[in-house]
Amino acid sequence: MALSVRLLRSSPLLCRALPIRSYSTPVEEPQTTKNRKSSKYPRIYTRTGDKGTSSLYTGERREKSDVIFEALGTTDELSSHIGLAYAYAAENGHPYLDNLERIQCLLQDIGSTIATPKSSARDTHLKKTEFNPEHTQELEEWIDEYSKNLPPLKNFILPGGGKTSASLHIARSVCRRSERRVTPLVLEGQMEGEALKYLNRLSDFLFTIARFAARLDKMQETIYTQPGDETKYESGPDGVWKIKKKSKNKDV
């Protein structure tokens, strides 16, 4: 099966230069004799969140059960799943690795946007974490490009199609959850809607690239059929889904 795809090169992968501890502001610890000696290397722990609160980019502290941290955590989880899919795709020599890395970087930027609620943000905060709508347009271009190599869908397909494809389907479903977590923040006016649009389009891209990965790995996609329907489908040489075998439903 010959596939033709133009590798889509993105602009440089530059995440915003926010504090090293992801979305929160760094907390200065008193310089004691003990920690002064080890100050050459930044600590991964600060102990400031031991009582169930954490700091946003604006400096505001909220409980870790807050809707903002739910949105942040789900977006972080999404990036981790994309990282796993990247590892599988790299093993198989897939051509869209730059796209996945670009997405992970932008998810970090979305996290910065989430961690900057308007209720406690200054104009300088909002300007620094503003999400560019051109990123969503970029996703749409990728979707259109990769879709050219896929057979049109007339049925639902089940997640699967090999390790790479399945991992991308998991990322897609987590992306939908991330979108659901971000939606209340947009509706409440805590953040603008551009990041939400990106997440909505990202799930479409992950679905597309999951199908593309299955084709690259020569793995068969599974078409959804109702219980008792023994219709079988296969993808022909032209990439079009066709009925392989069909039998009438039998009464049980």
Secondary structure, DSSP 8 states (H G I E B T S, - for coil): ----------S--------SSTTS--------HHHHHTTTS--S--STTTTSEEE-TTS-EEETTSHHHHHHHHHHHHHHHHHHHHHHHHHTT-TTHHHHHHHHHHHHHHHHHHTS-TTT--HHHHHHT---THHHHHHHHHHHHHHTTS---SS-EES-SSHHHHHHHHHHHHHHHHHHHHHHHHHTTSS-SHHHHHHHHHHHHHHHHHHHHHHHTT---EE---TT---EEEE-TTS-EEEEE-------
